[in-house]
Amino acid sequence: MTHRTGLLGEAPTEVWASMNFPSVAEILAMLPKVEMVIEPDSAFKYNNLAFVLLGEVIARVSGRSYRDYVRRQILAPLEMTSSGFDVDNPRNATGYMPERYNDVPEVSPDPNTNGYLAAAGLRSCVSDLAKWIELQFRTKADSRRGAQVLSGKSLGEMHRITYVEPGWLVGYGLTWWASRFGENIYHHHGGSVPGFLSMVAFNKPHKIGVAVLTNKQGNTASGTIAFEALEMLTAEAKKEVRPPAARPIPERLKPLVGRYTGMPAFGPIFHIEWRDGGLRFAIPQDPFMMPAPPAALVATDKANVFVLEAGRWAGEPLTFEFDSAGRVTAFQLSSHGGTFKKID
């Protein structure tokens, strides 16, 4: 799913030149001829053959055909009623091949992709792809759990970038790629078969997505249109974002904020701060500490105990200590093995 198997990228039959796509059984019979052409996990290498094999894994585990599984488990719950694998659907667009020397482009071939369905067989439209993009944002929609298809955790795992190219401009998650345009990150994946190009791309922070379909092959129009549209839409979305109204710190939490240290003369300094309406555990700039964004402190059923939401100590309790007069004197961080005294 990250295109790092190192396998030969296609079934060894010149499928795209001949437009004669073998069945899954024929592809499996050819596997002894498939070479590992680069070291596995050494580099990104787009691989349709690997997705063909993943489709067969789905079929065997589910006990259904890949076509039927996708229809029942994805298309139907998301109400993607105009999507499917039917080559003869009268609503299908006509694809065209590029033509440099003629006013009228040639109609593209439109073969049945047979065993290549998992890599190049799904047909869709913009309105259905918008529902697919919407799914990427619906990670906590309890009201539509039945149409969720994937849990929020699984969606997050798919979006998480596992590999990044040296220039840090492109990274790869599970099926999704991510490209950096300045400060903006867009997840995306495109498709191409004779006569057609497609691109689905979205921005997670602003929940904006674009689906672009063209019925002519041989150019990069789908990607260019998608990213330029996202750049314009994201710029407008940023204008509409207003900082939340400042929320005053509750009186009972005021004694907790301040500076803490483990040793009087030398040691890490930690801040307990009130930011964006909540307590935050922050590490100020320190040459001896790795910089990290502030982590939220989540309240527990004990008034003096909080749990760190993220960062090095995510999931661990932070316990405040008080003197006999009720003043905060320190906190304990469970796995750090020490008490950090309040100094400010």
TATA-V502412 format. One record per pair of residues at least 24 apart in sequence whose ideal C-beta (glycine too) atoms are under 6 Angstrom apart, sorted by the first residue. I is the first residue (numbers start at 0). J is the second residue. D is the distance in Angstrom with one decimal. If there is no record, write none. Layout:
i=(I & I)
j=(J & J)
d=(D & D)
This chain:
i=(0 & 0 & 1 & 1 & 2 & 2 & 2 & 2 & 3 & 4 & 4 & 4 & 5 & 5 & 5 & 5 & 6 & 6 & 6 & 7 & 7 & 7 & 8 & 9 & 9 & 10 & 18 & 18 & 20 & 20 & 20 & 21 & 22 & 22 & 23 & 23 & 26 & 26 & 47 & 50 & 50 & 51 & 51 & 51 & 54 & 65 & 65 & 73 & 76 & 76 & 77 & 77 & 79 & 79 & 81 & 81 & 82 & 82 & 84 & 84 & 86 & 92 & 94 & 94 & 94 & 95 & 95 & 97 & 107 & 107 & 108 & 119 & 125 & 128 & 128 & 132 & 132 & 135 & 136 & 183 & 185 & 196 & 197 & 198 & 198 & 200 & 200 & 202 & 202 & 205 & 205 & 207 & 246 & 248 & 254 & 255 & 255 & 257 & 257 & 258 & 258 & 259 & 259 & 260 & 261 & 261 & 280)
j=(173 & 174 & 161 & 171 & 43 & 44 & 45 & 46 & 40 & 39 & 46 & 49 & 35 & 37 & 38 & 39 & 46 & 48 & 49 & 33 & 34 & 36 & 46 & 47 & 48 & 48 & 108 & 110 & 112 & 113 & 115 & 114 & 113 & 114 & 55 & 114 & 51 & 114 & 118 & 117 & 118 & 115 & 117 & 118 & 117 & 116 & 117 & 148 & 146 & 148 & 130 & 146 & 127 & 130 & 124 & 127 & 123 & 127 & 116 & 120 & 111 & 214 & 194 & 195 & 214 & 194 & 215 & 217 & 193 & 194 & 193 & 192 & 210 & 199 & 210 & 201 & 208 & 201 & 206 & 233 & 229 & 221 & 221 & 222 & 225 & 225 & 229 & 229 & 233 & 233 & 236 & 232 & 276 & 273 & 327 & 319 & 327 & 341 & 343 & 342 & 343 & 339 & 341 & 342 & 337 & 339 & 307)
d=(4.3 & 5.3 & 5.8 & 5.1 & 5.5 & 6.0 & 5.1 & 5.3 & 5.0 & 5.9 & 5.8 & 5.1 & 5.0 & 4.5 & 5.7 & 4.1 & 5.7 & 5.9 & 5.9 & 5.0 & 5.3 & 5.6 & 5.0 & 5.5 & 5.6 & 5.5 & 5.1 & 4.7 & 4.7 & 4.3 & 4.9 & 5.3 & 5.2 & 4.6 & 5.4 & 4.0 & 6.0 & 4.9 & 4.1 & 5.1 & 4.2 & 5.9 & 5.5 & 5.2 & 2.5 & 5.6 & 5.5 & 5.6 & 4.5 & 5.6 & 4.9 & 5.9 & 4.0 & 5.5 & 4.9 & 5.2 & 4.1 & 4.6 & 5.9 & 4.9 & 5.2 & 4.7 & 2.0 & 4.8 & 4.9 & 5.7 & 4.7 & 3.1 & 4.3 & 2.7 & 5.3 & 5.3 & 4.9 & 5.6 & 3.8 & 5.2 & 3.5 & 5.9 & 4.7 & 5.4 & 5.5 & 4.3 & 5.8 & 5.1 & 4.3 & 4.5 & 5.8 & 6.0 & 5.4 & 5.8 & 4.1 & 4.9 & 4.1 & 4.2 & 4.6 & 6.0 & 5.8 & 5.5 & 4.9 & 5.2 & 3.9 & 4.0 & 5.4 & 5.6 & 5.0 & 5.1 & 5.7)
